[in-house]
Amino acid sequence: MPKRTVSQPDTTTPALTQETIDSQPSWLIRSNTVELAITELGGHMAPVTFGLDHAPVQPYYTSPWQNEEAGEVPAPVLAPLRGDFFCLPFGANEEPYRGEQHPPHGETAGNKWTLVGAQRDDDSTSLHISLDTKVRRGTVHRQFTLINGHNAVYSRTLIEGFAGRSPFAHHAILRLPKEERALHISTSRFDVGRTYPAPIGSPAAGDYQFIARDASFKSLSKIPSTFKDEAPGDYSAFPARTGFCDLLQQFEKPSKKPTISWVTAVNTEEGYLWFALKNPVDMPGRMFWAENRGRHSHPWNGRNTCLGIEDGCMYFDRGAAASSKPNPISKLGIPTHVNFKANQPFEVRYIQGAIKVPAKFGKVEIVDFTEEGLIFHSATGKKVATAVDTSFLL
């Protein structure tokens, strides 16, 4: 459970409370179904408790070095690392781009955010924070909204200024169950699947990878291995392959029709389903970071297990330079960056949620969109519905 220390309540903003959670000062808002915490440092969203009115679940990951004297970390984003956060520019950003040297996953993921305000009405509660970027001048606003009766978080990110090309992405991280292959991943259709185009690290530095470099795939259940005599890996269920860390990405070609792309993760050990929804016109990429004790440098120290599900517009995590220049994916007509305009704000909308599912629900096969929300159909013939305002994305 998260380690929490209550701060002085904000009597001027009754919709908001402030606590230190797992070593990070955080802002909290709450509806009748969801409690949400956002760290001041990096704007990381966790813990989030869904199902307050029935059966609470907490799907997000918190890095294991919280609440310990971990010493200096190699990147600001690692200090609060947890839950979901917004990356601008997304990626390692090791290569400078047009004289800019951005930190890993951008200033938005590791700098301090400012509280703008929080409000509550009869049906919803929302939190508004902002951050001024300095490497490339701009302002990023983030608004998180909870709707009573909905087990979902509606996030809206508004980017002002920040003129020029850049990748961006949400960076959700799920905690993994203890039981092998007890988290089952399903996604809507995608057009291109590729494994990471370069070494993630090296065994000499304590980093180990299982999947082949720069290979194509059509299904998460069959990913080519880097080992000559090893069968393809199944990346649709986790945890698996102890001792390895891998990256792979799905891409969707632009569509003229309004559509919603989805991803689900069913935790059969704890009996819940996590989901995320996006508009693929804005976010054509979805990268998976499969971490199972595959990194041994500080602060990972061979103890980290999680699954990153990272939706955005990017060429893997290669950073602003590789995503903004022509690359193998952009040459297929799939955007890997946005050319931001100084006088034209750019908005990103995203929905994440979690609900309990019946016993032996299994993996999601079909998602139906209705006027009320979503109906998830499993491979075992079971179904579960939840209220979601999908019009938020269109």
C-alpha positions in Angstrom: 0.0 0.0 0.0 1.2 3.6 -0.6 2.9 5.3 2.3 0.9 8.5 2.9 1.4 11.6 5.1 -1.5 14.0 5.4 -0.6 17.7 4.9 -2.6 20.7 6.0 -6.0 20.6 4.1 -6.5 23.4 1.6 -9.5 25.2 3.1 -9.7 27.6 0.2 -10.2 24.8 -2.3 -12.5 22.2 -0.7 -12.4 19.9 -3.8 -8.7 19.4 -3.2 -6.5 17.8 -0.5 -2.7 17.6 -0.3 -0.6 14.7 1.0 2.9 13.3 0.7 2.5 9.8 -0.9 5.4 7.5 -1.3 7.9 10.4 -0.7 6.2 12.8 -3.2 4.0 15.8 -2.3 0.8 15.2 -4.2 -2.6 16.8 -5.0 -5.7 14.6 -4.5 -9.2 14.9 -5.9 -12.1 12.4 -5.4 -15.5 11.5 -6.8 -17.9 9.0 -5.5 -16.1 6.3 -7.5 -12.5 7.4 -8.0 -9.7 8.9 -5.9 -6.8 10.4 -7.8 -3.4 11.6 -6.8 -1.0 13.8 -8.9 2.6 14.4 -7.8 3.8 18.0 -7.8 7.1 16.7 -9.2 6.6 15.5 -12.8 2.8 15.4 -12.6 2.7 11.6 -12.2 -0.8 10.2 -11.7 -0.7 7.6 -8.9 -2.1 6.1 -6.8 -5.5 6.0 -8.4 -8.2 4.0 -6.7 -11.1 3.0 -8.9 -14.4 1.4 -7.6 -14.6 3.3 -4.3 -18.4 2.6 -4.3 -18.1 -1.1 -4.7 -14.7 -3.0 -5.0 -11.6 -0.8 -5.0 -8.7 -1.5 -7.3 -5.3 0.2 -7.7 -3.8 -0.8 -11.1 -0.8 1.6 -11.3 2.8 1.0 -10.5 5.0 2.9 -8.1 8.8 2.6 -8.4 10.4 0.5 -5.7 13.0 3.2 -4.7 10.3 5.5 -3.2 10.5 5.9 0.6 14.2 4.9 0.6 17.5 6.7 0.5 18.0 6.0 -3.2 20.6 8.7 -3.8 20.7 10.7 -7.0 18.9 9.2 -10.0 20.2 9.4 -13.5 17.1 11.4 -14.8 14.5 13.7 -13.2 11.6 11.5 -14.4 12.9 8.6 -12.2 12.6 10.5 -8.9 8.7 10.3 -8.7 8.3 7.4 -11.2 4.8 6.0 -11.0 1.4 5.8 -12.6 0.8 7.8 -15.8 2.6 11.1 -16.8 2.8 13.3 -19.9 6.1 13.3 -21.9 7.0 16.3 -24.1 9.2 15.6 -25.9 8.7 11.8 -25.4 11.8 9.7 -25.3 15.4 9.5 -24.1 16.3 12.7 -26.0 20.0 11.7 -26.0 20.6 13.5 -29.3 20.2 17.3 -29.3 17.5 18.6 -31.7 18.2 22.0 -33.3 20.3 23.1 -30.4 17.8 21.8 -27.8 18.9 19.3 -25.2 15.7 18.0 -23.5 15.8 15.8 -20.4 14.5 12.2 -20.8 10.7 12.4 -21.5 10.9 16.2 -21.3 10.6 18.8 -18.5 6.9 17.8 -18.2 7.9 14.5 -16.7 10.5 15.6 -14.1 10.0 19.3 -13.3 7.7 20.8 -10.6 4.1 21.7 -11.7 2.1 24.6 -10.4 -1.4 24.2 -9.0 -3.9 26.3 -10.9 -7.0 25.2 -9.1 -9.6 22.5 -8.4 -13.4 22.6 -8.6 -16.3 20.4 -7.8 -19.9 20.6 -8.9 -22.9 18.2 -8.6 -21.5 15.7 -11.1 -17.8 16.1 -11.4 -14.5 17.1 -9.8 -11.5 18.4 -11.6 -7.9 19.4 -11.0 -5.9 21.9 -13.1 -2.1 22.2 -13.1 0.4 23.9 -15.4 4.1 24.0 -16.2 6.3 26.5 -18.1 8.9 24.8 -20.2 12.3 26.4 -20.6 14.4 24.4 -23.0 11.8 25.2 -25.6 9.5 28.0 -24.4 5.9 27.1 -23.9 3.2 26.3 -21.3 1.6 23.0 -20.7 -1.8 22.8 -18.9 -3.2 19.5 -17.6 -6.7 19.0 -16.4 -8.0 15.8 -14.7 -11.7 15.3 -14.4 -13.6 12.6 -12.4 -17.3 12.1 -13.1 -19.6 10.7 -10.4 -20.5 7.1 -11.3 -17.7 6.7 -13.8 -14.6 4.5 -13.0 -12.5 6.6 -15.3 -10.1 9.5 -15.4 -10.6 12.1 -18.2 -7.4 13.9 -18.9 -7.0 17.0 -21.1 -3.5 18.4 -21.9 -3.2 21.8 -23.7 0.1 22.7 -25.1 0.7 26.5 -25.8 3.7 27.8 -27.6 6.4 25.2 -27.7 6.8 26.0 -31.4 8.4 23.4 -33.6 8.5 19.7 -34.1 8.3 17.2 -31.2 7.0 13.8 -30.2 4.7 13.4 -27.2 3.0 10.6 -25.3 1.2 9.5 -22.2 3.3 7.1 -20.2 1.0 4.8 -18.2 2.7 2.1 -16.1 0.8 -0.8 -14.6 2.0 -2.9 -11.7 2.3 -6.6 -12.5 0.6 -9.4 -10.6 2.8 -12.0 -8.8 1.4 -14.9 -10.8 3.1 -15.7 -14.1 1.1 -14.4 -17.1 -1.8 -13.2 -15.0 -2.1 -9.8 -16.8 -3.7 -10.3 -20.2 -3.3 -7.5 -22.9 -5.6 -6.8 -25.8 -5.7 -3.9 -28.2 -7.8 -2.7 -31.1 -6.4 -3.2 -34.6 -3.1 -1.7 -35.6 -1.4 -1.4 -39.0 2.3 -1.8 -38.2 4.1 -3.5 -35.4 7.9 -3.1 -34.9 10.4 -4.0 -32.2 12.9 -1.6 -30.9 15.3 -0.5 -33.7 18.5 -0.2 -31.5 20.0 -1.8 -28.4 18.1 -0.7 -25.2 21.2 -1.2 -23.3 24.0 -3.7 -23.0 24.7 -6.8 -20.9 28.0 -5.1 -19.9 25.9 -2.4 -18.3 23.5 -4.8 -16.7 20.7 -4.6 -19.3 19.2 -7.6 -21.0 16.7 -7.9 -23.9 14.8 -10.9 -25.3 13.2 -9.7 -28.5 15.0 -9.3 -31.8 16.0 -5.8 -32.9 14.1 -3.9 -35.6 11.7 -6.8 -36.4 8.1 -6.7 -37.6 5.1 -8.4 -35.9 1.4 -8.7 -36.5 0.3 -9.9 -33.1 1.5 -9.3 -29.5 1.4 -13.1 -29.0 4.2 -13.7 -31.5 7.3 -11.4 -31.2 10.6 -12.6 -32.7 13.4 -13.5 -30.3 17.0 -12.2 -30.5 18.1 -15.8 -29.6 18.6 -18.0 -32.7 16.9 -21.2 -31.4 14.3 -19.5 -29.2 10.7 -19.5 -30.2 8.9 -16.1 -30.6 7.8 -14.5 -27.3 4.2 -14.0 -26.2 3.9 -10.3 -25.2 0.2 -10.5 -24.6 0.5 -11.7 -21.0 2.7 -10.7 -18.1 4.8 -11.1 -16.1 7.0 -13.3 -18.3 10.7 -13.8 -19.2 12.2 -12.9 -15.9 15.5 -11.1 -16.4 14.7 -9.1 -19.5 13.5 -5.6 -20.5 12.0 -5.0 -23.9 10.3 -2.3 -26.0 8.0 -2.7 -28.9 5.4 -0.5 -30.6 2.2 -0.6 -32.6 1.3 2.1 -35.1 -2.0 3.1 -36.8 -2.2 4.8 -40.2 -4.3 8.0 -40.2 -8.0 7.6 -40.8 -10.5 10.2 -42.1 -13.2 8.7 -40.0 -13.6 9.6 -36.3 -12.5 6.5 -34.4 -11.3 5.4 -30.9 -8.4 3.1 -30.3 -8.4 1.0 -27.1 -6.1 -1.2 -25.0 -7.1 -3.4 -22.1 -5.2 -5.2 -19.3 -7.1 -7.9 -17.4 -5.5 -8.9 -14.1 -6.9 -12.4 -13.5 -5.1 -12.7 -10.2 -6.9 -9.8 -8.6 -10.0 -9.8 -10.9 -10.0 -6.4 -12.5 -9.7 -4.8 -16.0 -7.8 -1.6 -16.8 -8.5 0.2 -20.0 -7.3 3.2 -22.0 -8.9 5.0 -24.9 -7.4 7.5 -27.4 -8.1 9.2 -30.7 -5.5 7.6 -33.0 -5.5 10.7 -35.3 -3.7 12.5 -32.4 -1.9 9.5 -31.0 -1.1 6.9 -33.7 1.6 5.1 -31.6 1.4 2.7 -28.7 4.6 1.6 -27.2 5.0 -1.3 -24.7 7.7 -1.3 -22.1 8.0 -4.8 -20.6 10.2 -4.7 -17.5 10.8 -7.9 -15.6 14.0 -7.5 -13.6 16.0 -6.8 -16.7 18.0 -3.8 -15.6 20.7 -3.9 -12.9 22.0 -0.3 -13.0 21.0 2.2 -10.3 18.2 2.7 -9.3 16.6 -0.4 -11.0 19.0 -2.9 -9.3 17.4 -5.9 -10.9 14.2 -5.5 -8.8 11.8 -3.7 -11.1 8.7 -5.4 -12.6 6.0 -3.3 -14.5 4.4 -2.8 -17.9 4.4 0.5 -19.6 1.6 1.2 -22.1 2.6 4.5 -23.7 0.2 6.1 -26.2 1.3 9.0 -28.2 2.8 10.4 -31.5 6.4 9.2 -31.5 9.1 7.0 -33.0 9.6 4.7 -30.1 11.5 6.5 -27.3 14.2 7.8 -29.7 13.5 11.4 -28.7 12.8 14.7 -30.5 15.6 14.3 -33.1 14.7 10.8 -34.4 10.9 11.3 -34.2 11.0 14.7 -36.0 13.3 13.6 -38.8 12.3 11.1 -41.5 12.3 7.6 -40.1 11.1 4.1 -41.2 7.6 4.8 -39.7 7.0 8.3 -40.9 8.0 7.1 -44.4 5.0 4.8 -44.3 2.8 7.9 -43.8 2.3 7.5 -40.1 3.1 10.7 -38.1 5.8 10.4 -35.4 5.8 14.0 -34.3 3.6 17.2 -34.2 4.7 20.5 -35.6 3.5 22.7 -32.8 2.6 26.3 -33.7 3.3 29.3 -31.5 -0.1 30.8 -31.9 -2.2 27.6 -32.1 -2.7 25.6 -28.9 -2.6 21.8 -29.3 -4.9 19.6 -27.2 -4.5 15.9 -26.2 -7.4 14.0 -24.7 -7.1 10.6 -23.0 -9.3 8.3 -20.9 -8.1 5.6 -18.5 -10.2 3.5 -16.1 -10.5 0.2 -14.2 -13.3 -2.0 -13.2 -13.8 -5.3 -11.4 -14.6 -8.3 -13.6 -16.3 -11.7 -12.9 -14.3 -14.8 -12.0 -12.6 -16.5 -15.0 -13.3 -13.5 -17.1 -10.1 -13.9 -19.1 -8.7 -11.9 -21.9 -10.8 -9.2 -23.7 -11.7 -10.1 -27.3 -14.3 -7.4 -28.3 -15.1 -3.9 -27.0 -18.6 -2.5 -27.9 -19.2 1.2 -27.8 -22.7 2.2 -26.6 -24.4 5.5 -25.7 -23.8 4.7 -22.0 -20.1 3.6 -22.4 -18.3 0.4 -23.0 -19.1 -3.3 -23.0 -16.1 -5.6 -22.7 -16.5 -9.2 -24.1 -14.0 -11.8 -22.9 -12.7 -14.9 -24.6 -14.6 -17.0 -22.0 -17.9 -15.6 -23.2 -18.4 -13.2 -20.2 -19.1 -9.5 -20.5 -18.9 -6.5 -18.3 -20.2 -2.9 -18.9 -19.0 0.4 -17.5 -20.1 4.0 -17.9 -17.7 6.1 -20.0 -18.3 9.4 -21.9 -16.4 8.4 -25.1 -17.5 11.6 -26.9 -14.8 13.3 -24.8 -12.3 12.0 -27.3 -14.1 13.0 -30.6 
